[in-house]
Amino acid sequence: MRVFSCEAKYCGCEEINEAMPVNRLLLNNLTTSTILYCKEKCSPCIRVQLTVSLAGRESKWSRGGSGSKSSKNNADEEIEDEEYNEGFELIYLSAYHSMNGINRCARLKVRFHPTDHELNISPKGTVELRCFRAYVSSNVLIKAFPKRANQKDLQQTHEVEDCTLEDFLENITWCKVPNINTTLEDETQVAVINVPENSYMLFKYNVVPRFDSTNPLVIDNLKMTEVRLNFSDIVPCLCVQAWSAKIEDAIRAEKCPFSQYKQFQENIWKLSGLTVEYKGKALQWTFSSPCSIVGEISLCSKTGDSAALCHEIPHSRQTIQINKLSEFQSVDPHPSLCIKIISGDHVNFSCPFDSGHSLLWKVKSEVKHRNVTLTILHAINEMNFSICTVKGNKCDHFLQNMEVINEQMKQLNLISQDCFQVWRSDVQFSPRITICPFDIYARARWTPLLVPFLILVTIVIFTITIKTQILKGCVKVIKFKPTATVADCSTNGKVLLLYSLDYNLFEKLVSTLAYVLCELKLQVAVDLWKRRELVDQGPLPWFHSQKNKVTEEGGKILILFSNGASMKYNEWFQSSEGTIPMHDPYDGFMASLNCVLPDIIKGNVFGKYIVAYFEDLQKKEDIPDIFNIMPIYSLPSQLPEFLQEIGVPANVKSGWKATSYQSTIKNSLDNVIKECQLWEQTHMPWSQDHCKLKLISEGQQENDTMTHCPLIQMEMLSMI
């Protein structure tokens, strides 16, 4: 039996108010669903279904507020009876669109059989409004309003699907977006982007915060079907948007076609830039980049024209935040202060105070005999300074107070042949200026004699050349020059030599090996030839930069093990587990371990690293096990295999007889090895075996005792 029939009509929302007639319908449930409404064009609609029931006959009398008959006058009762006899009730619905604030309303006129309520039954049924117009991908609040005591409004928020819904994509014009086609032309180094006719196109960088570009392709909407981009203008995060020019506020298609091409990664740095501004004592900076970059930025002290010679200022490192204003607070605006950016293999730096900025302070030095006078001149009265003396890889603070000459001049007199570093201590970040008075003194003293000396050398060379021509035809003897210089090294191959400075004679042995490799047409990088660079940069940055240079050019990293190197590795390993190291952590070899160990842990050593040791000074089993994944050679017994592994050019060997050049190398090394053996026997009666026996006799002791026993005495002896 049909219980209800329903008529729907859209109406103004002002009809929903307190003046609505009271009805006898109970609203039980409200459900919504999305349908497609198509007439000339298709659009999404919300279908609303209400489950309602009709209250019994007593509901007629409840309008007065009680279960008994109302005390209203007879005229009012007659009007109420007429309303009942009409056999219908009204339900109001509203749909509020949060996207644009539009509110749409409808009125449902529900009819029922007059006898239903007279039989004191409560019939139930479902009424439906087929279409509340809606927008794609929107939220709509649906409400049903009854006018009945003790019943609240029913409401539900309906989410209209987006254009990924298949019916929407096929039938709704607004959901149809242009296709974006991309072609890379390698010959012309151009990317071609095509969209259909009557379409707009826009290029954008997929980065937050937004990158401000001057490229007109990124700024303007382009109404064209084809755009050609040079490879140099493309970065991985460059995306293309396209949408219909015929539809107002049309949905946009977006595609990032270059995200998987590594060849465009380098262009990120070409389009990026660093802007700085000095305000007060703060150095404000903004790193603008079209794509996200992971890296760090820091302040450094410049000592040369290369980023590798810019020594990082402690505690200045920050994470790069792109397209956003950041700052370093309390900064000294000195020309030697620079900003260094490191991201992966990229190292960029700029010096904002290089030119056009007044010099606030400077250092002068004078040398008389061994007396050094340092004078600091400063333009601002309230400036304080700190000084340290450079001792190998360390810089010891100088505790002597400076004499104040006047408000803008301070002076320090001392006796020393060391280099000094001077910096401002009244600010947080100041560059360290390195002063080597005796270097300046030596140059000033010997420069006047340089021209006559060069003339004399030229005459001697000319004389020797004439005599050589006379003696032409004599037997040539090839032997190694123990006084070779770094300049003798060829650039056929690169070798980075890492070693532990156990004592002075061992350094001589390392130097001999380095010269041997130079004579074999290899370019050798070793810290004992680069003392000034090492002081300026610090051990860790220097080893890191040298390692990058060698590996990028396909060279080799040679780790030369000795007893001291093994013990320093053990100490380095224990310090990573919380044990306090007794040796200087900035020691050259210990610093190089920080560059080497990450590659070993990752297994990134094959074809890059070689281990060697001198069999008369070190046992192979004393080399830490972690280095066994590298090729290990004993010198000089395995010299031929070692030279082949390290990459001695074939044209060098062909010029010499194998037995001749190998014998010469072996003799050069053997002579120094014997000197080292003799020194160790004389000065090192407490060898490694002695230390082990001592530990066994004293019972169970900590490992660091065994590690440091010879190391401490070795360091003391090397200072004698």
C-alpha positions as CSV (number, residue, x, y, z in Angstrom):
1,M,0.0,0.0,0.0
2,R,1.4,3.4,-0.9
3,V,1.9,5.4,2.2
4,F,3.4,8.7,1.0
5,S,3.7,10.8,-2.2
6,C,6.0,13.7,-2.5
7,E,6.3,16.9,-4.5
8,A,9.6,18.9,-4.5
9,K,10.0,22.6,-5.2
10,Y,13.0,24.9,-4.9
11,C,12.3,27.9,-2.7
12,G,13.9,30.8,-1.1
13,C,15.7,30.1,2.1
14,E,13.9,32.9,3.9
15,E,10.8,30.5,4.2
16,I,12.8,28.5,6.8
17,N,11.9,30.4,9.9
18,E,9.8,30.2,13.1
19,A,6.6,30.8,11.2
20,M,6.8,27.4,9.5
21,P,3.7,25.3,10.3
22,V,4.0,22.5,12.8
23,N,3.7,19.1,11.2
24,R,3.1,15.5,12.2
25,L,6.1,14.0,10.4
26,L,8.9,12.5,12.3
27,L,12.3,12.7,10.6
28,N,14.1,9.4,11.3
29,N,17.2,9.4,9.0
30,L,19.0,11.5,6.4
31,T,21.3,10.1,3.6
32,T,23.0,11.8,0.7
33,S,24.7,10.5,-2.5
34,T,26.3,12.0,-5.7
35,I,24.6,11.6,-9.0
36,L,25.2,13.0,-12.5
37,Y,22.5,15.4,-13.8
38,C,22.6,15.9,-17.6
39,K,20.4,18.1,-19.6
40,E,22.4,20.1,-22.2
41,K,25.5,19.7,-20.1
42,C,26.3,17.3,-17.3
43,S,27.0,18.5,-13.7
44,P,27.1,16.8,-10.3
45,C,24.1,16.7,-8.1
46,I,23.4,15.7,-4.5
47,R,20.5,13.3,-4.0
48,V,18.9,13.7,-0.6
49,Q,16.8,10.8,0.9
50,L,14.7,11.2,4.1
51,T,13.2,8.4,6.1
52,V,10.0,9.7,7.7
53,S,7.1,8.4,9.8
54,L,3.7,9.8,10.6
55,A,2.8,10.2,14.2
56,G,-0.5,8.8,15.6
57,R,-3.8,10.6,16.0
58,E,-2.9,11.9,19.5
59,S,-0.3,14.1,17.9
60,K,-3.2,16.3,16.8
61,W,-3.8,17.2,20.5
62,S,-0.1,17.6,21.4
63,R,0.2,20.9,19.7
64,G,-1.1,22.6,22.7
65,G,1.8,21.3,24.7
66,S,0.1,18.6,26.7
67,G,-1.6,15.2,26.3
68,S,-5.1,16.6,26.8
69,K,-7.3,18.6,24.4
70,S,-6.1,22.1,23.9
71,S,-8.0,25.0,25.5
72,K,-7.9,27.0,22.3
73,N,-11.1,28.6,21.1
74,N,-13.4,26.8,18.6
75,A,-12.2,28.9,15.7
76,D,-8.6,27.7,16.1
77,E,-9.7,24.1,16.4
78,E,-11.7,24.4,13.1
79,I,-8.6,25.7,11.4
80,E,-6.5,22.8,12.7
81,D,-9.1,20.3,11.5
82,E,-9.0,21.9,8.0
83,E,-5.2,21.4,7.9
84,Y,-5.5,17.8,8.8
85,N,-8.1,17.2,6.2
86,E,-5.8,18.5,3.5
87,G,-3.7,15.3,4.1
88,F,-0.1,16.7,3.6
89,E,2.9,18.0,5.6
90,L,5.9,20.3,4.6
91,I,9.6,19.5,5.0
92,Y,12.3,22.1,4.3
93,L,15.8,21.2,3.1
94,S,18.9,23.4,2.7
95,A,22.3,22.9,1.0
96,Y,25.1,25.2,2.1
97,H,28.2,25.3,-0.2
98,S,31.3,26.1,1.9
99,M,33.4,26.8,-1.3
100,N,31.5,30.0,-2.2
101,G,29.0,30.5,0.6
102,I,25.9,29.8,-1.6
103,N,22.9,28.4,0.2
104,R,20.1,26.6,-1.8
105,C,16.8,25.5,-0.3
106,A,13.9,23.3,-1.3
107,R,10.4,22.5,0.1
108,L,9.0,18.9,0.1
109,K,5.2,18.6,0.2
110,V,4.4,15.1,1.5
111,R,0.9,13.7,1.1
112,F,-0.5,10.7,2.9
113,H,-4.0,8.9,3.2
114,P,-6.3,10.6,5.7
115,T,-7.3,7.3,7.2
116,D,-3.7,6.4,8.2
117,H,-3.5,8.5,11.2
118,E,-7.2,7.9,12.2
119,L,-6.3,4.2,12.6
120,N,-3.7,5.2,15.2
121,I,-0.9,3.6,13.2
122,S,2.6,5.1,12.4
123,P,3.3,4.5,8.8
124,K,7.0,4.9,7.6
125,G,8.4,5.8,4.1
126,T,11.2,7.5,2.2
127,V,11.0,10.8,0.4
128,E,13.7,12.0,-2.0
129,L,15.0,15.2,-3.5
130,R,16.8,14.1,-6.6
131,C,19.1,17.1,-7.2
132,F,20.8,19.8,-5.2
133,R,23.2,21.3,-7.7
134,A,26.8,21.1,-6.5
135,Y,30.4,21.7,-7.7
136,V,33.1,19.1,-8.3
137,S,35.3,18.5,-5.3
138,S,33.3,20.5,-2.9
139,N,31.8,20.1,0.6
140,V,28.1,20.8,1.1
141,L,26.2,20.9,4.4
142,I,22.7,19.3,4.0
143,K,20.0,20.1,6.6
144,A,16.4,18.9,7.1
145,F,14.1,21.1,9.2
146,P,11.1,19.7,11.0
147,K,8.7,21.9,12.9
148,R,7.9,19.6,15.8
149,A,8.5,19.7,19.5
150,N,11.5,17.7,20.9
151,Q,13.0,17.0,17.5
152,K,16.3,18.5,16.3
153,D,17.3,19.3,12.7
154,L,19.0,16.4,10.8
155,Q,22.2,17.4,9.0
156,Q,25.1,15.8,7.2
157,T,28.2,17.2,5.3
158,H,28.4,15.6,1.8
159,E,31.8,15.5,-0.1
160,V,31.3,15.7,-3.8
161,E,33.9,13.6,-5.7
162,D,36.7,15.2,-7.8
163,C,37.4,14.7,-11.5
164,T,39.1,11.4,-10.9
165,L,35.7,9.8,-10.8
166,E,35.2,8.1,-14.1
167,D,31.7,9.4,-14.8
168,F,32.8,12.9,-14.1
169,L,35.9,12.7,-16.2
170,E,33.9,11.3,-19.2
171,N,30.8,13.6,-19.0
172,I,31.6,16.8,-17.2
173,T,33.2,19.4,-19.5
174,W,34.9,21.2,-16.6
175,C,36.8,17.9,-15.8
176,K,38.2,17.5,-19.2
177,V,41.8,18.8,-19.2
178,P,44.3,19.2,-22.1
179,N,47.0,16.5,-22.7
180,I,50.6,17.7,-22.2
181,N,53.2,16.1,-24.4
182,T,56.9,16.5,-23.9
183,T,59.7,15.6,-26.3
184,L,63.5,15.9,-25.7
185,E,65.6,16.7,-28.7
186,D,69.2,15.8,-27.7
187,E,70.7,17.1,-31.0
188,T,69.4,20.6,-30.6
189,Q,69.4,20.5,-26.8
190,V,65.8,21.6,-26.7
191,A,62.7,20.3,-25.0
192,V,59.4,20.7,-26.9
193,I,56.1,20.9,-24.9
194,N,52.8,20.6,-26.8
195,V,49.2,21.2,-25.7
196,P,45.9,21.2,-27.8
197,E,44.5,24.3,-29.4
198,N,42.4,26.7,-27.3
199,S,44.5,26.0,-24.2
200,Y,46.5,28.0,-21.8
201,M,49.9,26.9,-20.6
202,L,52.0,28.0,-17.6
203,F,55.4,26.9,-16.3
204,K,56.0,26.8,-12.5
205,Y,58.7,25.6,-10.1
206,N,57.4,22.9,-7.7
207,V,59.0,24.4,-4.6
208,V,57.8,26.0,-1.3
209,P,58.4,28.8,-0.5
210,R,57.8,30.1,-4.0
211,F,60.9,30.9,-6.2
212,D,60.8,34.4,-7.7
213,S,61.9,33.9,-11.3
214,T,62.5,36.5,-14.0
215,N,61.8,33.9,-16.7
216,P,58.7,35.2,-18.7
217,L,57.6,31.6,-19.3
218,V,57.1,31.2,-15.6
219,I,55.5,34.5,-15.0
220,D,52.9,34.7,-17.9
221,N,50.0,32.5,-19.0
222,L,50.8,31.4,-22.6
223,K,48.1,30.8,-25.1
224,M,50.1,28.7,-27.6
225,T,50.2,25.1,-28.6
226,E,54.0,24.6,-28.6
227,V,56.8,25.9,-26.4
228,R,60.5,25.1,-26.9
229,L,62.8,25.2,-23.8
230,N,66.6,25.2,-23.9
231,F,68.1,22.4,-21.8
232,S,70.0,25.1,-19.8
233,D,66.7,26.5,-18.6
234,I,65.3,23.2,-17.3
235,V,65.5,22.0,-13.7
236,P,64.0,18.7,-12.4
237,C,61.2,20.5,-10.5
238,L,60.0,22.5,-13.5
239,C,56.3,21.6,-14.0
240,V,53.8,22.5,-16.7
241,Q,50.1,23.5,-16.2
242,A,47.5,23.4,-19.0
243,W,43.8,24.3,-19.0
244,S,41.0,25.1,-21.4
245,A,40.7,28.7,-22.6
246,K,37.0,28.3,-23.3
247,I,35.9,27.4,-19.7
248,E,35.9,30.0,-16.9
249,D,38.0,28.8,-14.0
250,A,38.7,25.6,-15.8
251,I,40.5,22.7,-13.9
252,R,44.2,22.5,-14.7
253,A,46.3,19.6,-15.8
254,E,49.8,19.5,-14.2
255,K,52.8,17.5,-15.3
256,C,56.4,17.5,-14.1
257,P,58.1,15.8,-17.1
258,F,61.8,16.5,-16.1
259,S,61.8,15.2,-12.5
260,Q,63.5,11.9,-13.4
261,Y,66.3,13.4,-15.6
262,K,69.6,13.7,-13.6
263,Q,71.1,15.7,-16.5
264,F,69.2,18.8,-15.4
265,Q,70.3,18.6,-11.8
266,E,73.3,20.8,-12.3
267,N,71.1,23.6,-13.6
268,I,69.6,24.1,-10.1
269,W,72.9,25.7,-9.1
270,K,73.1,27.8,-12.2
271,L,69.7,29.3,-11.5
272,S,70.2,29.6,-7.7
273,G,71.7,32.6,-6.0
274,L,72.8,34.0,-2.6
275,T,71.9,37.5,-1.6
276,V,73.3,39.0,1.6
277,E,72.8,42.3,3.5
278,Y,74.6,43.5,6.6
279,K,72.2,45.2,9.0
280,G,73.5,46.3,12.4
281,K,75.7,43.4,13.4
282,A,73.6,40.8,11.6
283,L,74.4,39.3,8.3
284,Q,71.1,38.5,6.6
285,W,71.0,36.0,3.8
286,T,68.6,34.5,1.4
287,F,69.4,31.5,-0.8
288,S,67.1,31.6,-3.8
289,S,66.6,28.3,-5.6
290,P,64.0,26.9,-8.1
291,C,64.1,23.5,-6.4
292,S,64.5,22.1,-2.9
293,I,68.1,21.7,-1.9
294,V,69.5,19.8,1.1
295,G,72.7,21.3,2.4
296,E,74.4,23.5,5.0
297,I,75.7,27.1,5.1
298,S,78.4,28.4,7.3
299,L,80.8,31.3,7.7
300,C,84.5,30.8,7.0
301,S,87.8,32.7,7.1
302,K,89.3,33.1,3.6
303,T,93.0,32.6,3.2
304,G,93.2,32.2,-0.6
305,D,91.2,32.3,-3.8
306,S,89.7,28.8,-3.5
307,A,86.7,27.6,-1.4
308,A,89.0,24.9,-0.1
309,L,91.1,27.6,1.6
310,C,88.2,29.0,3.5
311,H,88.4,27.7,7.1
312,E,85.0,27.3,8.8
313,I,84.3,29.5,11.8
314,P,83.1,27.4,14.8
315,H,79.4,27.2,15.6
316,S,78.4,29.1,12.4
317,R,76.9,26.1,10.5
318,Q,73.2,26.3,9.6
319,T,70.8,24.2,7.6
320,I,70.0,25.8,4.2
321,Q,66.4,27.2,4.0
322,I,65.6,28.2,0.5
323,N,63.7,31.3,-0.6
324,K,63.5,32.5,3.0
325,L,65.3,35.3,4.9
326,S,67.7,34.0,7.5
327,E,70.6,35.6,9.3
328,F,73.9,35.2,11.3
329,Q,73.9,37.4,14.4
330,S,76.9,39.3,15.7
331,V,79.1,39.2,12.7
332,D,82.4,41.0,12.0
333,P,82.2,42.6,8.5
334,H,85.8,41.8,7.6
335,P,86.9,41.3,3.9
336,S,88.3,37.9,4.8
337,L,84.9,36.7,6.1
338,C,83.0,34.6,3.5
339,I,79.9,32.4,3.3
340,K,80.3,28.8,2.3
341,I,77.4,26.6,1.0
342,I,77.9,22.8,0.9
343,S,75.4,20.5,-0.6
344,G,76.6,17.0,-1.6
345,D,79.6,17.5,-3.9
346,H,78.8,21.2,-4.5
347,V,80.8,23.8,-2.6
348,N,80.1,27.4,-3.3
349,F,81.3,30.5,-1.4
350,S,81.0,34.2,-1.6
351,C,82.7,37.0,0.3
352,P,80.2,39.9,0.8
353,F,82.8,42.3,2.2
354,D,85.4,41.7,-0.4
355,S,85.1,45.2,-1.9
356,G,83.2,48.3,-1.3
357,H,83.3,47.9,2.5
358,S,85.5,49.8,4.9
359,L,88.2,47.8,6.7
360,L,87.4,48.1,10.5
361,W,90.7,46.6,11.7
362,K,94.0,45.2,10.5
363,V,97.1,43.6,11.8
364,K,100.8,44.7,11.2
365,S,103.9,42.7,12.3
366,E,107.5,43.7,12.7
367,V,110.5,41.4,13.3
368,K,113.8,42.5,14.9
369,H,116.1,39.5,15.4
370,R,113.7,37.1,17.2
371,N,111.5,39.8,18.6
372,V,108.1,40.1,17.1
373,T,105.8,43.1,17.5
374,L,102.1,42.7,16.5
375,T,100.1,45.9,16.1
376,I,96.3,45.9,15.8
377,L,94.7,49.0,14.4
378,H,90.9,49.3,14.7
379,A,88.4,52.0,13.6
380,I,85.9,51.4,16.5
381,N,87.0,52.0,20.0
382,E,85.1,49.1,21.6
383,M,86.9,46.2,19.9
384,N,88.5,43.2,21.7
385,F,90.8,40.7,20.1
386,S,92.1,37.2,20.7
387,I,95.4,35.7,19.6
388,C,96.7,32.2,19.3
389,T,100.0,30.6,18.1
390,V,99.9,28.0,15.4
391,K,101.5,24.8,16.6
392,G,101.3,22.1,13.9
393,N,97.6,21.2,13.6
394,K,96.6,23.2,16.8
395,C,96.4,26.8,17.7
396,D,97.2,27.6,21.4
397,H,95.6,30.7,22.9
398,F,98.1,33.4,23.8
399,L,97.5,34.4,27.4
400,Q,99.7,37.5,27.6
401,N,97.7,40.7,27.7
402,M,98.0,43.2,24.9
403,E,99.3,46.7,25.6
404,V,96.7,49.4,24.8
405,I,98.6,52.2,23.0
406,N,95.5,54.3,22.4
407,E,91.8,53.8,22.0
408,Q,92.3,52.5,18.4
409,M,95.6,50.7,18.7
410,K,96.8,47.6,20.6
411,Q,100.3,46.1,20.6
412,L,101.9,42.8,21.7
413,N,105.6,42.1,21.9
414,L,106.9,38.5,22.1
415,I,109.7,36.2,21.1
416,S,108.5,33.4,18.7
417,Q,109.0,32.0,15.2
418,D,105.5,30.7,15.0
419,C,102.6,31.9,12.9
420,F,99.7,33.7,14.7
421,Q,96.0,33.9,14.2
422,V,94.1,37.1,15.3
423,W,90.3,37.6,15.5
424,R,87.7,39.8,17.2
425,S,86.4,38.4,20.4
426,D,83.7,41.0,21.0
427,V,81.5,39.4,18.3
428,Q,80.2,35.9,17.8
429,F,81.6,35.3,14.3
430,S,84.9,36.8,13.2
431,P,87.4,35.6,10.6
432,R,90.8,34.4,11.8
433,I,93.6,36.4,10.2
434,T,96.9,34.3,9.9
435,I,100.1,36.2,10.3
436,C,103.5,34.6,9.8
437,P,106.0,37.4,10.6
438,F,109.1,35.4,9.9
439,D,107.9,34.5,6.4
440,I,107.4,38.2,5.7
441,Y,110.8,38.9,7.2
442,A,112.6,36.2,5.2
443,R,111.0,37.5,1.9
444,A,112.0,41.1,2.7
445,R,115.5,40.0,3.6
446,W,116.2,37.8,0.6
447,T,114.3,39.6,-2.2
448,P,117.2,42.0,-3.0
449,L,119.5,39.1,-3.5
450,L,117.2,37.2,-5.7
451,V,118.0,38.9,-9.1
452,P,121.8,38.4,-8.8
453,F,121.2,34.8,-7.7
454,L,119.1,34.1,-10.7
455,I,121.7,35.6,-13.0
456,L,124.4,33.4,-11.4
457,V,122.2,30.3,-11.8
458,T,121.6,31.1,-15.5
459,I,125.4,31.3,-16.1
460,V,126.0,28.0,-14.3
461,I,123.3,26.2,-16.3
462,F,124.7,27.6,-19.6
463,T,128.2,26.4,-18.6
464,I,127.0,22.9,-17.7
465,T,125.0,22.7,-20.9
466,I,128.1,23.4,-23.0
467,K,130.2,20.8,-21.1
468,T,127.4,18.2,-21.4
469,Q,127.4,18.6,-25.2
470,I,131.2,17.9,-25.1
471,L,130.7,14.8,-23.0
472,K,127.8,13.5,-25.1
473,G,127.9,9.7,-25.6
474,C,128.8,8.9,-22.0
475,V,126.9,6.1,-20.2
476,K,123.8,7.4,-18.5
477,V,123.0,6.1,-15.1
478,I,119.5,6.4,-13.8
479,K,119.0,6.8,-10.1
480,F,116.5,8.4,-7.8
481,K,117.1,12.0,-6.6
482,P,116.6,12.2,-2.9
483,T,116.2,16.0,-3.2
484,A,113.4,15.9,-5.7
485,T,110.7,18.5,-5.3
486,V,107.0,18.4,-5.5
487,A,107.1,20.2,-8.8
488,D,108.9,17.1,-10.3
489,C,105.6,15.1,-10.0
490,S,103.8,14.6,-13.2
491,T,100.0,14.7,-13.5
492,N,99.6,11.3,-15.2
493,G,97.9,10.0,-12.0
494,K,97.1,11.1,-8.5
495,V,97.9,9.5,-5.2
496,L,96.8,10.8,-1.7
497,L,99.2,9.4,0.9
498,L,97.9,9.0,4.4
499,Y,100.3,8.1,7.3
500,S,100.9,8.5,11.0
501,L,103.8,10.7,12.0
502,D,105.3,8.3,14.6
503,Y,108.8,10.0,14.8
504,N,111.0,12.2,12.6
505,L,112.9,9.4,10.8
506,F,109.5,7.7,9.8
507,E,108.5,11.0,8.2
508,K,111.8,10.8,6.2
509,L,110.7,7.3,5.1
510,V,107.3,8.5,4.0
511,S,109.0,11.4,2.2
512,T,111.3,9.0,0.3
513,L,108.3,6.8,-0.8
514,A,106.5,10.0,-2.0
515,Y,109.5,11.1,-4.0
516,V,109.8,7.6,-5.5
517,L,106.2,7.8,-6.7
518,C,106.9,11.2,-8.1
519,E,109.8,9.9,-10.1
520,L,107.4,7.3,-11.5
521,K,105.2,10.0,-13.1
522,L,102.6,10.2,-10.4
523,Q,101.3,13.3,-8.7
524,V,101.5,12.8,-4.9
525,A,99.5,14.7,-2.3
526,V,100.9,14.4,1.2
527,D,100.5,16.7,4.1
528,L,104.2,17.2,4.8
529,W,104.5,19.1,1.5
530,K,101.4,21.2,2.3
531,R,102.0,22.5,5.8
532,R,100.7,26.0,5.2
533,E,97.5,24.8,3.5
534,L,97.0,22.4,6.4
535,V,97.3,25.2,8.9
536,D,95.0,27.5,7.0
537,Q,92.2,24.9,6.4
538,G,92.6,22.6,9.3
539,P,93.3,18.8,8.9
540,L,89.8,17.5,8.3
541,P,88.8,20.0,5.5
542,W,92.2,19.6,3.9
543,F,92.0,15.8,3.8
544,H,88.4,15.9,2.6
545,S,89.2,18.3,-0.3
546,Q,92.3,16.2,-1.3
547,K,90.2,13.0,-1.2
548,N,87.6,14.5,-3.5
549,K,90.2,15.7,-6.0
550,V,91.9,12.3,-6.1
551,T,88.7,10.2,-6.4
552,E,87.2,12.6,-9.0
553,E,90.3,12.1,-11.3
554,G,90.4,8.4,-10.8
555,G,93.4,8.4,-8.5
556,K,94.3,6.2,-5.5
557,I,94.3,6.7,-1.8
558,L,97.3,5.0,-0.2
559,I,97.1,4.2,3.6
560,L,100.6,3.6,4.9
561,F,100.3,1.6,8.1
562,S,102.8,1.6,11.0
563,N,102.6,0.7,14.6
564,G,101.5,4.2,15.5
565,A,98.8,4.2,12.8
566,S,97.3,1.0,14.1
567,M,97.3,2.3,17.7
568,K,95.8,5.6,16.6
569,Y,93.0,3.8,14.7
570,N,92.2,1.8,17.9
571,E,92.1,5.0,19.9
572,W,89.9,6.6,17.3
573,F,87.5,3.6,17.3
574,Q,87.4,3.7,21.1
575,S,86.7,7.4,21.2
576,S,83.6,6.8,19.0
577,E,82.3,4.5,21.8
578,G,82.7,7.1,24.5
579,T,86.3,6.7,25.6
580,I,88.2,10.0,25.9
581,P,91.1,10.0,23.5
582,M,94.6,10.7,24.9
583,H,96.0,11.8,21.6
584,D,95.1,15.0,19.8
585,P,91.8,14.3,17.8
586,Y,93.0,16.9,15.2
587,D,96.1,14.8,14.5
588,G,96.6,14.5,10.8
589,F,96.1,10.7,10.6
590,M,93.2,10.7,13.0
591,A,91.5,13.5,11.0
592,S,92.0,11.4,7.8
593,L,90.2,8.5,9.5
594,N,87.0,10.6,9.5
595,C,87.2,10.8,5.7
596,V,88.2,7.1,5.1
597,L,86.0,5.2,7.6
598,P,82.6,6.2,6.0
599,D,83.7,4.7,2.6
600,I,84.9,1.5,4.3
601,I,81.5,1.1,6.2
602,K,79.6,1.6,2.9
603,G,82.0,-0.7,1.0
604,N,82.9,2.1,-1.4
605,V,86.7,1.2,-1.5
606,F,87.2,-1.0,-4.5
607,G,89.5,0.6,-7.0
608,K,90.1,3.6,-4.8
609,Y,92.0,2.5,-1.7
610,I,95.3,0.6,-1.2
611,V,97.0,-0.4,2.1
612,A,100.8,-0.8,2.4
613,Y,103.2,-1.4,5.2
614,F,107.0,-1.8,5.7
615,E,107.5,-5.4,6.6
616,D,110.6,-4.7,8.8
617,L,108.7,-2.2,10.9
618,Q,105.2,-3.5,11.0
619,K,103.4,-6.9,11.1
620,K,100.5,-7.5,8.7
621,E,98.4,-9.1,11.5
622,D,98.7,-5.8,13.5
623,I,96.7,-3.9,10.7
624,P,93.1,-3.5,11.9
625,D,90.8,-6.1,10.4
626,I,88.4,-3.5,9.0
627,F,91.1,-2.7,6.4
628,N,91.3,-6.2,5.1
629,I,88.7,-5.5,2.4
630,M,91.4,-3.4,0.6
631,P,94.5,-4.8,-1.3
632,I,97.4,-4.9,1.2
633,Y,101.0,-4.9,0.1
634,S,104.2,-5.5,2.0
635,L,107.1,-3.2,1.1
636,P,109.6,-3.6,-0.4
637,S,109.1,-7.3,-1.0
638,Q,105.8,-6.8,-3.0
639,L,107.0,-3.7,-4.8
640,P,106.1,-4.9,-8.4
641,E,102.5,-5.8,-7.5
642,F,102.2,-2.5,-5.5
643,L,103.4,-0.4,-8.4
644,Q,101.0,-2.1,-10.8
645,E,98.1,-1.6,-8.3
646,I,98.8,2.0,-7.7
647,G,98.9,2.7,-11.4
648,V,102.5,3.4,-12.5
649,P,102.3,4.4,-16.2
650,A,103.5,1.7,-18.6
651,N,105.7,4.1,-20.5
652,V,107.8,4.7,-17.4
653,K,108.5,1.0,-16.9
654,S,109.4,0.5,-20.6
655,G,112.2,3.1,-20.4
656,W,113.9,1.2,-17.6
657,K,114.8,-2.4,-17.1
658,A,112.5,-4.0,-14.6
659,T,115.3,-5.2,-12.4
660,S,117.1,-1.8,-12.6
661,Y,114.2,0.6,-11.5
662,Q,112.8,-1.9,-8.9
663,S,116.3,-2.4,-7.5
664,T,116.8,1.4,-7.3
665,I,113.5,1.9,-5.5
666,K,114.2,-1.0,-3.1
667,N,117.7,0.4,-2.2
668,S,116.2,3.9,-1.6
669,L,113.7,2.5,0.8
670,D,116.0,0.0,2.5
671,N,118.5,2.6,3.5
672,V,115.9,4.7,5.4
673,I,114.1,1.5,6.8
674,K,117.4,0.5,8.4
675,E,117.8,3.9,10.0
676,C,114.2,3.6,11.4
677,Q,115.0,0.1,12.7
678,L,118.1,1.3,14.4
679,W,116.2,4.3,15.9
680,E,113.4,2.0,17.3
681,Q,115.9,-0.4,18.8
682,T,117.7,2.5,20.5
683,H,114.8,4.6,21.6
684,M,111.9,2.1,21.8
685,P,112.8,-0.8,24.1
686,W,109.2,-0.6,25.2
687,S,107.9,-2.1,21.9
688,Q,104.4,-3.3,21.4
689,D,105.3,-6.8,22.7
690,H,106.7,-5.2,25.9
691,C,103.4,-3.4,26.4
692,K,101.4,-6.6,26.0
693,L,103.5,-8.5,28.5
694,K,103.0,-5.7,31.0
695,L,99.3,-5.9,30.6
696,I,99.2,-9.7,31.0
697,S,101.2,-9.5,34.2
698,E,99.0,-6.9,35.7
699,G,95.8,-8.8,35.0
700,Q,92.6,-7.7,33.2
701,Q,93.0,-4.0,32.3
702,E,91.2,-1.7,30.0
703,N,92.1,-1.8,26.3
704,D,93.0,1.8,26.2
705,T,96.0,1.2,28.4
706,M,97.5,-1.1,25.8
707,T,96.7,1.3,23.1
708,H,98.2,4.4,24.6
709,C,101.3,2.9,26.3
710,P,103.7,3.2,23.3
711,L,101.9,6.2,21.8
712,I,102.6,8.6,24.7
713,Q,106.3,7.8,24.9
714,M,106.6,8.0,21.2
715,E,105.2,11.5,21.2
716,M,107.5,12.6,24.0
717,L,110.6,11.2,22.2
718,S,109.7,13.0,18.9
719,M,109.8,16.3,20.7
720,I,113.3,15.8,22.0
